[in-house]
């Protein structure tokens, strides 16, 4: 029988944990935790002050993996609470001291793992065969994430920054004043959640699955279940008891470490406010977590539908013309597929091209004149769900290089100063995908989808022929194509010919 045992190591802001898992059914065989980490006062101190704990735990994990004869494992770390430089230093220290390489997960990847675990949670609780609108409320160390599912499919996601440092600062303020800390935290969270209220459409009496609510789980979650329903009355009783407790009481009553216990009251207040905001019908709690999502990713690979939905949501939020974006994406992917032997890029690059085509115009919301650069800067600062830092960089730079130089030297150019400072391993990918997207964008320059279909053929004389099937006047598309085609010809060394073919006429334009 084929062995399906797998080791997953996940380092959160609280601890580092090893899960020995049977990937066949995602059953956790054994779980090992390090001692709890100290809670840092600054980003530069997160993990840094716990290096001995981390490295000692890793050495113990090595022995456990050897005991199970597991050679297949992954080591992930939550990067949300540290900066890029600290992440590099910590990764190097771990590598030097243990020989293990850590893969850092950014905020978008953490959300993606939570969404995957939310989908599995839904399968556990929706056993009546009916279609439901279901929210996943995930309470994390750096953010609160809310995701919406309809008909068991991911629809949207929203995030609120709420980390240990903010909670600590609020506690310090209330310790120095006569103000009730519950009142202050309520106000603080209410302001943040109120901002979301303007974005969330009404899904009256929807269900909610609450994730990472340790104290709530320790009170109501049955040991034999990974998810369980609770009533509104049970939550209210839990809440009323909780807000009267000291930190020591919380630790003892719910069997929690200090680092987890100090988040219990803010998390409970958040849950209460979200229940009210969303007009929730049914409440579920679950112990499925980021780790669950990472295991699903390991077993099934990436769910690109979730990632595309997220990209489309971002585009929609910033008023992108999605009819245009979809047309450009269709053309770009067709060109990519027909030129596999020319560009020699992996299949993963195709997905990056599709996402870039979807979001490349979001910058128009801020500045029409420099929209592509604005799009790049926005994507760079706001990770797309499920994308690594490298993937996010590629997508943002593809968008940046959609800007056409009008002769004033202001546009960023492939080969220019900015491009030369990109990581060498992404430069060629950015250049090739940018070139493809440029000519795909030109084919719908009017935003009217005049061209319904294109046919691509590469001739023996190294000439690329693009046949546009339409009877419409595509003068604007031809003009835009003329301006945008040079990068493609420079990058690939191929002459491009655009032909229009319709029922009533045929003509050719050479560039």
C-alpha positions as CSV (number, residue, x, y, z in Angstrom):
1,X,0.0,0.0,0.0
2,X,1.3,3.4,-0.9
3,X,2.4,5.5,2.0
4,X,0.5,8.8,2.3
5,X,2.0,10.1,5.5
6,X,3.2,13.7,5.3
7,X,4.8,16.2,7.7
8,X,3.6,19.8,7.8
9,X,5.4,22.3,10.0
10,X,3.8,25.6,10.6
11,X,5.3,28.5,12.5
12,X,2.7,31.0,13.8
13,X,3.3,34.0,16.0
14,X,2.5,31.8,19.0
15,X,4.4,28.6,18.4
16,X,5.9,26.2,15.9
17,X,4.0,23.0,15.3
18,X,4.5,19.6,13.5
19,X,1.5,17.7,12.1
20,X,2.0,14.1,11.0
21,X,-0.9,13.7,8.5
22,X,-2.3,11.0,6.3
23,X,-2.9,12.9,3.1
24,X,-5.4,10.3,1.9
25,X,-8.1,11.7,4.3
26,X,-6.2,14.5,6.0
27,X,-6.3,12.7,9.3
28,X,-3.8,14.1,11.8
29,X,-1.9,11.1,13.2
30,X,0.2,13.1,15.7
31,X,0.8,16.7,16.6
32,X,3.9,18.2,18.4
33,X,4.1,21.8,19.6
34,X,7.0,24.0,20.8
35,X,6.7,26.0,24.0
36,X,4.8,29.2,23.4
37,X,6.7,32.2,22.0
38,X,7.2,35.5,23.7
39,X,4.9,38.2,22.3
40,X,7.1,40.8,20.7
41,X,6.9,44.6,21.1
42,X,8.0,45.2,17.5
43,X,8.2,43.5,14.1
44,X,12.0,43.1,14.4
45,X,11.5,41.0,17.6
46,X,8.9,38.5,16.3
47,X,10.6,35.0,16.2
48,X,14.0,36.6,16.7
49,X,13.8,36.3,20.5
50,X,12.6,32.7,20.3
51,X,15.2,31.3,18.0
52,X,16.4,28.7,20.6
53,X,12.9,27.4,21.0
54,X,12.4,27.2,17.2
55,X,15.6,25.4,16.5
56,X,15.2,23.0,19.5
57,X,11.7,22.2,18.3
58,X,13.0,21.5,14.8
59,X,15.5,19.1,16.0
60,X,12.8,17.2,17.9
61,X,10.6,17.3,14.7
62,X,13.4,15.7,12.7
63,X,13.5,12.8,15.1
64,X,9.7,12.4,14.9
65,X,9.7,12.5,11.1
66,X,12.5,9.8,11.1
67,X,10.4,7.7,13.5
68,X,7.6,7.7,11.0
69,X,10.0,7.3,8.1
70,X,8.7,10.5,6.5
71,X,10.9,12.3,4.0
72,X,8.1,14.3,2.4
73,X,7.4,17.4,4.4
74,X,6.9,21.2,4.2
75,X,8.0,24.0,6.5
76,X,5.9,27.2,6.4
77,X,6.0,30.4,8.5
78,X,3.5,33.2,8.9
79,X,5.2,36.3,7.6
80,X,2.4,38.8,8.4
81,X,4.0,40.1,11.6
82,X,7.5,40.7,10.3
83,X,9.2,42.8,7.7
84,X,11.0,41.5,4.6
85,X,14.5,42.0,6.1
86,X,13.6,40.3,9.4
87,X,12.2,37.4,7.4
88,X,15.4,37.0,5.5
89,X,17.5,37.1,8.7
90,X,15.3,34.6,10.5
91,X,15.3,32.2,7.5
92,X,19.0,32.3,7.3
93,X,19.5,31.6,11.0
94,X,17.1,28.6,10.8
95,X,18.9,27.3,7.8
96,X,22.4,27.6,9.4
97,X,21.4,26.1,12.7
98,X,19.0,23.3,11.5
99,X,19.6,22.9,7.8
100,X,15.9,23.5,7.1
101,X,14.5,26.1,4.7
102,X,11.4,27.9,5.7
103,X,8.8,29.0,3.1
104,X,7.2,32.3,4.3
105,X,3.5,32.9,3.7
106,X,2.3,36.4,3.1
107,X,-1.2,37.7,4.0
108,X,-2.7,36.7,0.7
109,X,-1.5,33.1,1.1
110,X,-2.7,32.9,4.7
111,X,-6.2,34.1,3.6
112,X,-6.1,31.5,0.8
113,X,-5.3,28.7,3.2
114,X,-8.2,29.9,5.5
115,X,-10.6,29.9,2.5
116,X,-9.6,26.3,1.7
117,X,-10.2,25.2,5.3
118,X,-13.5,27.1,5.2
119,X,-14.6,25.0,2.2
120,X,-13.8,21.9,4.1
121,X,-15.6,23.2,7.2
122,X,-18.7,23.8,5.0
123,X,-18.6,20.2,3.9
124,X,-18.7,19.2,7.6
125,X,-21.7,21.4,8.6
126,X,-23.9,21.5,5.4
127,X,-25.1,17.9,5.5
128,X,-28.7,18.6,4.4
129,X,-27.9,19.0,0.7
130,X,-29.3,22.6,0.6
131,X,-27.5,25.5,-0.8
132,X,-26.4,28.1,1.8
133,X,-24.9,31.5,2.0
134,X,-22.1,30.9,4.5
135,X,-19.5,33.2,6.0
136,X,-16.2,32.1,7.4
137,X,-15.0,34.4,10.2
138,X,-11.3,33.7,10.9
139,X,-9.6,35.3,13.9
140,X,-5.9,35.5,13.2
141,X,-2.8,36.8,15.0
142,X,-2.4,39.7,12.5
143,X,-5.8,40.1,10.9
144,X,-9.5,39.2,11.1
145,X,-10.6,37.7,7.8
146,X,-14.2,37.3,6.6
147,X,-15.0,35.2,3.6
148,X,-18.3,34.6,1.8
149,X,-19.4,31.3,0.2
150,X,-22.5,30.7,-1.9
151,X,-23.6,27.3,-3.2
152,X,-20.4,26.0,-1.7
153,X,-18.3,28.2,-3.9
154,X,-16.0,31.1,-2.8
155,X,-17.4,34.5,-3.6
156,X,-15.5,37.2,-1.7
157,X,-13.2,38.0,1.1
158,X,-12.4,41.0,3.4
159,X,-9.7,41.6,5.9
160,X,-9.2,43.8,9.0
161,X,-5.8,44.5,10.5
162,X,-5.8,43.5,14.1
163,X,-2.6,42.2,15.6
164,X,-1.0,41.7,19.1
165,X,0.6,45.1,19.0
166,X,-2.7,46.9,18.6
167,X,-4.3,45.0,21.4
168,X,-1.3,45.6,23.6
169,X,-1.5,49.3,22.9
170,X,-5.2,49.5,23.7
171,X,-4.6,47.6,27.0
172,X,-1.8,50.0,27.9
173,X,-4.1,53.0,27.2
174,X,-6.9,51.6,29.3
175,X,-4.6,50.8,32.2
176,X,-3.6,54.4,32.4
177,X,-7.2,55.8,32.3
178,X,-10.4,55.1,34.2
179,X,-12.1,54.0,31.0
180,X,-13.6,50.5,30.7
181,X,-11.3,48.5,28.4
182,X,-14.2,46.5,27.0
183,X,-15.9,49.8,26.0
184,X,-12.7,51.0,24.3
185,X,-12.0,47.8,22.5
186,X,-15.7,47.7,21.4
187,X,-15.3,51.2,20.0
188,X,-12.1,50.4,18.2
189,X,-13.4,47.2,16.6
190,X,-16.7,48.8,15.8
191,X,-15.0,51.5,13.8
192,X,-13.1,48.9,11.8
193,X,-16.0,46.6,11.2
194,X,-18.3,49.5,10.3
195,X,-16.0,50.2,7.4
196,X,-16.7,46.7,6.1
197,X,-20.4,47.2,6.4
198,X,-20.5,49.4,3.4
199,X,-18.9,46.7,1.3
200,X,-20.9,43.7,2.4
201,X,-24.2,42.9,0.7
202,X,-27.1,41.6,2.8
203,X,-27.3,37.8,3.0
204,X,-30.0,37.7,5.6
205,X,-29.9,34.8,8.0
206,X,-26.7,33.3,6.5
207,X,-24.7,30.8,8.5
208,X,-21.2,31.7,9.9
209,X,-18.3,29.4,10.7
210,X,-16.0,30.8,13.3
211,X,-12.4,29.8,13.0
212,X,-9.5,30.2,15.5
213,X,-11.8,31.0,18.5
214,X,-9.8,28.8,21.0
215,X,-11.8,29.7,24.1
216,X,-15.1,29.1,22.4
217,X,-13.9,25.8,21.0
218,X,-12.6,24.7,24.4
219,X,-16.1,25.4,25.8
220,X,-18.5,24.0,23.1
221,X,-16.6,22.0,20.5
222,X,-16.9,18.2,21.0
223,X,-13.6,16.4,20.9
224,X,-14.8,13.9,18.3
225,X,-15.9,16.7,15.9
226,X,-14.0,19.2,13.8
227,X,-17.0,21.5,13.6
228,X,-20.1,21.9,15.7
229,X,-23.2,24.2,15.9
230,X,-23.9,26.5,18.8
231,X,-26.9,28.6,19.5
232,X,-27.0,32.4,19.8
233,X,-27.9,31.9,23.5
234,X,-24.8,29.8,24.1
235,X,-22.6,32.4,22.6
236,X,-24.2,35.2,24.6
237,X,-23.7,33.2,27.8
238,X,-20.1,32.6,26.9
239,X,-19.6,36.3,26.1
240,X,-21.3,37.5,29.3
241,X,-19.1,35.3,31.4
242,X,-15.9,36.1,29.5
243,X,-15.9,39.9,29.8
244,X,-16.0,39.6,33.6
245,X,-12.8,37.6,33.7
246,X,-9.2,38.7,34.2
247,X,-6.4,37.4,32.0
248,X,-5.5,34.8,34.6
249,X,-9.1,33.6,34.8
250,X,-9.2,33.3,31.0
251,X,-6.0,31.2,31.0
252,X,-7.3,28.9,33.7
253,X,-10.9,28.6,32.7
254,X,-10.2,27.9,29.0
255,X,-6.8,26.2,29.3
256,X,-4.9,28.8,27.2
257,X,-1.4,30.1,26.9
258,X,-0.9,33.8,27.8
259,X,-0.3,34.8,24.2
260,X,-3.6,33.3,23.1
261,X,-5.5,34.3,26.2
262,X,-4.9,38.1,25.7
263,X,-6.8,37.9,22.3
264,X,-9.9,36.1,23.7
265,X,-11.9,39.2,24.7
266,X,-11.1,41.2,21.5
267,X,-12.0,38.1,19.5
268,X,-15.3,37.6,21.3
269,X,-16.2,41.3,20.8
270,X,-15.4,40.9,17.1
271,X,-17.6,37.8,16.9
272,X,-20.5,39.6,18.6
273,X,-20.2,42.6,16.3
274,X,-20.0,40.5,13.2
275,X,-23.0,38.4,14.3
276,X,-25.0,41.6,14.5
277,X,-23.6,43.2,11.3
278,X,-24.3,40.1,9.2
279,X,-27.7,39.2,10.7
280,X,-26.5,35.6,11.2
281,X,-28.9,32.7,11.4
282,X,-26.8,29.6,12.3
283,X,-23.5,29.7,14.2
284,X,-20.8,27.0,13.8
285,X,-17.4,26.7,15.4
286,X,-14.5,24.7,14.0
287,X,-10.9,23.7,14.8
288,X,-10.0,23.6,11.2
289,X,-7.3,26.2,10.6
290,X,-4.6,27.5,8.3
291,X,-2.9,24.1,8.7
292,X,-6.0,22.4,7.3
293,X,-5.9,24.7,4.3
294,X,-2.2,24.1,3.7
295,X,-2.8,20.3,3.8
296,X,-5.6,20.6,1.3
297,X,-3.2,22.6,-0.9
298,X,-0.6,19.8,-0.6
299,X,-3.2,17.2,-1.5
300,X,-5.1,18.9,-4.3
301,X,-2.9,21.7,-5.6
302,X,-4.0,25.3,-6.1
303,X,-7.7,26.1,-6.7
304,X,-7.2,28.7,-9.4
305,X,-10.9,29.4,-9.5
306,X,-10.7,30.9,-6.0
307,X,-7.8,33.1,-7.1
308,X,-9.5,34.3,-10.3
309,X,-12.6,35.1,-8.3
310,X,-10.5,37.1,-6.0
311,X,-8.9,39.0,-8.9
312,X,-12.3,39.7,-10.4
313,X,-13.6,41.0,-7.1
314,X,-10.6,43.4,-6.8
315,X,-11.3,44.6,-10.4
316,X,-15.0,45.0,-9.7
317,X,-14.3,46.9,-6.5
318,X,-12.2,49.5,-8.4
319,X,-14.7,49.8,-11.3
320,X,-12.7,48.0,-14.0
321,X,-14.6,47.3,-17.2
322,X,-14.9,43.5,-16.7
323,X,-16.2,42.9,-20.3
324,X,-13.0,44.5,-21.6
325,X,-10.9,42.7,-19.0
326,X,-12.4,39.3,-20.0
327,X,-11.9,39.9,-23.7
328,X,-8.2,40.9,-23.1
329,X,-7.7,37.8,-20.9
330,X,-9.2,35.6,-23.6
331,X,-6.9,37.0,-26.3
332,X,-3.8,36.9,-24.1
333,X,-4.3,33.3,-23.1
334,X,-5.0,32.3,-26.7
335,X,-1.7,33.9,-27.8
336,X,0.1,32.3,-24.9
337,X,-1.2,28.8,-25.8
338,X,-0.4,29.2,-29.5
339,X,3.2,30.3,-28.8
340,X,4.3,27.7,-26.2
341,X,7.2,26.7,-28.4
342,X,8.3,30.3,-28.7
343,X,8.0,31.7,-25.1
344,X,9.0,28.4,-23.4
345,X,7.3,29.5,-20.2
346,X,5.7,27.0,-17.7
347,X,2.0,26.5,-17.3
348,X,2.0,28.5,-14.1
349,X,2.9,31.6,-16.1
350,X,-0.4,31.3,-18.0
351,X,-2.3,31.8,-14.7
352,X,-0.2,34.9,-13.9
353,X,-1.0,36.3,-17.3
354,X,-4.7,35.7,-16.8
355,X,-4.7,37.4,-13.4
356,X,-2.7,40.4,-14.8
357,X,-5.2,40.8,-17.6
358,X,-8.0,41.0,-15.0
359,X,-6.5,43.6,-12.7
360,X,-4.2,45.6,-14.9
361,X,-6.6,48.5,-15.2
362,X,-7.5,49.0,-11.5
363,X,-5.2,52.0,-11.4
364,X,-7.7,54.0,-13.5
365,X,-9.7,54.3,-10.3
366,X,-6.9,56.6,-9.0
367,X,-5.2,58.1,-12.0
368,X,-6.3,57.6,-15.6
369,X,-3.1,59.1,-17.0
370,X,-0.8,56.7,-15.1
371,X,-3.2,53.9,-14.6
372,X,-0.8,51.0,-15.2
373,X,1.8,52.3,-12.8
374,X,-0.9,52.9,-10.3
375,X,-2.2,49.3,-10.8
376,X,1.3,48.0,-10.3
377,X,1.8,49.9,-7.1
378,X,-1.6,48.9,-5.7
379,X,-1.0,45.2,-6.4
380,X,2.4,45.3,-5.0
381,X,0.9,46.7,-1.7
382,X,-2.1,44.4,-1.7
383,X,-1.4,40.7,-2.2
384,X,-3.8,38.8,-4.4
385,X,-5.2,35.8,-2.5
386,X,-3.1,32.7,-2.9
387,X,-0.1,34.4,-4.5
388,X,3.5,34.1,-3.3
389,X,5.6,37.3,-3.1
390,X,7.3,36.3,-6.3
391,X,4.0,35.7,-8.1
392,X,2.6,39.0,-6.8
393,X,5.7,40.8,-8.0
394,X,5.4,39.3,-11.5
395,X,1.7,40.3,-11.8
396,X,2.3,43.8,-10.6
397,X,5.2,44.3,-13.0
398,X,3.3,43.0,-16.0
399,X,0.7,45.7,-15.2
400,X,3.4,48.3,-14.9
401,X,4.9,47.6,-18.3
402,X,1.5,48.1,-20.0
403,X,2.4,51.8,-20.0
404,X,3.4,53.0,-23.5
405,X,6.2,55.5,-23.9
406,X,4.7,58.6,-25.6
407,X,8.2,60.0,-26.3
408,X,8.5,62.0,-23.1
409,X,10.6,59.3,-21.4
410,X,8.3,59.1,-18.4
411,X,7.0,55.5,-19.1
412,X,8.8,52.6,-17.4
413,X,10.5,50.5,-20.2
414,X,11.7,46.9,-20.3
415,X,15.4,47.2,-19.9
416,X,15.1,50.5,-18.1
417,X,16.2,51.5,-14.6
418,X,13.3,50.0,-12.7
419,X,13.4,46.8,-14.7
420,X,17.1,46.3,-14.0
421,X,16.4,46.3,-10.3
422,X,13.8,43.5,-10.5
423,X,14.9,40.1,-9.3
424,X,16.8,38.4,-12.2
425,X,14.6,35.3,-12.0
426,X,11.5,37.3,-12.8
427,X,12.8,39.7,-15.4
428,X,12.4,37.5,-18.5
429,X,9.0,36.3,-17.4
430,X,7.8,39.8,-16.9
431,X,9.1,40.9,-20.3
432,X,7.5,38.0,-22.2
433,X,4.1,38.2,-20.5
434,X,4.0,42.0,-20.7
435,X,4.6,41.8,-24.4
436,X,1.7,39.3,-24.9
437,X,-0.6,41.4,-22.8
438,X,0.2,44.6,-24.7
439,X,-1.0,43.2,-28.0
440,X,-4.0,41.5,-26.4
441,X,-5.1,44.8,-24.9
442,X,-4.8,46.5,-28.3
443,X,-7.2,44.0,-29.7
444,X,-10.0,45.5,-27.6
445,X,-8.8,49.2,-27.5
446,X,-12.3,50.5,-28.0
447,X,-13.7,48.4,-25.0
448,X,-16.5,47.3,-27.3
449,X,-15.4,43.7,-28.1
450,X,-15.5,44.3,-31.8
451,X,-13.2,41.4,-32.3
452,X,-15.0,38.2,-31.2
453,X,-12.3,35.7,-32.2
454,X,-8.6,35.7,-33.3
455,X,-6.7,33.0,-35.1
456,X,-2.9,32.7,-34.5
457,X,-0.4,31.2,-36.9
458,X,3.4,31.3,-36.9
459,X,4.9,31.1,-40.4
460,X,8.1,29.5,-41.4
461,X,9.6,32.9,-42.1
462,X,9.3,33.7,-38.4
463,X,6.3,35.9,-39.0
464,X,3.3,35.8,-36.6
465,X,-0.1,36.3,-38.2
466,X,-3.0,37.4,-36.1
467,X,-6.3,37.1,-37.9
468,X,-9.1,39.2,-36.3
469,X,-12.5,37.8,-37.2
470,X,-14.9,40.8,-37.5
471,X,-16.8,43.0,-39.9
472,X,-16.6,46.0,-37.5
473,X,-14.5,49.1,-38.0
474,X,-11.3,48.3,-36.0
475,X,-9.3,51.4,-36.9
476,X,-8.7,52.2,-33.2
477,X,-7.6,48.6,-32.5
478,X,-5.1,48.8,-35.5
479,X,-3.7,52.1,-34.3
480,X,-3.3,50.8,-30.7
481,X,-1.8,47.5,-32.0
482,X,0.8,49.6,-34.0
483,X,1.9,51.4,-30.8
484,X,2.0,48.2,-28.7
485,X,3.5,45.6,-30.9
486,X,7.2,46.8,-30.7
487,X,7.8,45.2,-27.3
488,X,6.6,41.8,-28.6
489,X,8.8,42.0,-31.7
490,X,11.8,43.0,-29.6
491,X,11.3,40.3,-26.9
492,X,10.6,37.4,-29.2
493,X,12.3,38.5,-32.4
494,X,9.2,37.9,-34.5
495,X,7.6,40.1,-37.0
496,X,3.8,40.5,-36.4
497,X,1.1,40.9,-39.0
498,X,-2.5,41.8,-38.2
499,X,-5.2,40.7,-40.6
500,X,-8.9,41.5,-40.5
501,X,-11.1,38.8,-41.9
502,X,-14.9,39.2,-42.1
503,X,-17.8,38.1,-44.2
504,X,-17.7,41.1,-46.4
505,X,-14.1,42.1,-46.7
506,X,-10.5,41.0,-46.1
507,X,-7.5,43.3,-45.7
508,X,-4.1,43.2,-44.2
509,X,-2.1,45.7,-42.1
510,X,1.7,45.1,-41.8
511,X,3.8,46.6,-39.0
